[in-house]
Amino acid sequence: MHISNFRVIIIIIFPKGATSGIGVETARALAKKGLRIVIPARDLRKADELKEVIRKESPKAEIIIFETDISSFVSVKRFCSGFLALGLPLNILINNAGIYSQKLEFSEDKIEMTFATNYLGHFLLTELLLEKMIETAEKTGIQGRVINLSSAIHSWVRRDAFCFNNMLNPRNYDGTSAYSQSKLANILHVKEVATKLQARNARVTINAVHPGIVKTGIMRESYKGFITGCLI
């Protein structure tokens, strides 16, 4: 199916990545294909800057921005309600938000921030929009697609080490372990949803992808060495 047949795409962009990174480059590339892009962003100023950059390259691009904190359940629910109220079709959902930190922090829902942002926010958003995607696919005959940005780092989690207790103690906190567990959760989520979609014979697919080594800035605040600064 040619990508120009798709009408709506949602791209999740975390505020620190609102002017660079995988999500931004994806938005720029797809805007050139004539897709309508919906961006839930925590930082509206940065999102507006991105919108202008895209429009300079693609003057006819249609971009809709919602103020959204992907780590907040209330904010995610508000975004989904707002989007559904627009009555737009939904063909593609790209769950792209991601953070990495060596500092233990908690979301407003009192959940460890990396897990809340990288997994739970995406899980909730997907659950709330999946029926809309299935409905769109049935009406248009165009297969819907959900894409979770994961990482090969998920393989660093040992079978007996998927543990949350250590993540709640600042002295034991390991940002790398928290990140790898969140990425494994992305993949497990994909496997479960894929099974349910297949059982329903829904015209929607869900996949997890590893983007490879990309200079996104996600770890720049945690690791400022010369080598990592050049690579990430």
Secondary structure, DSSP 8 states (H G I E B T S, - for coil): --GGG--EEEE-B-GGGSSSSHHHHHHHHHHTTT-EEEEEES-HHHHHHHHHHHHHH-TT-EEEEEE--TT-HHHHHHHHHHHHHTT----EEEE------SS--B-TTSSBHHHIIIIIHHHHHHHHHHHHHHHHHHHH---EEEEEE--GGGGGS-TT---SGGGG-TTT--HHHHHHHHHHHHHHHHHHHHHHHHHTT-SEEEEEE---S----TTTTT---HHHHHH-
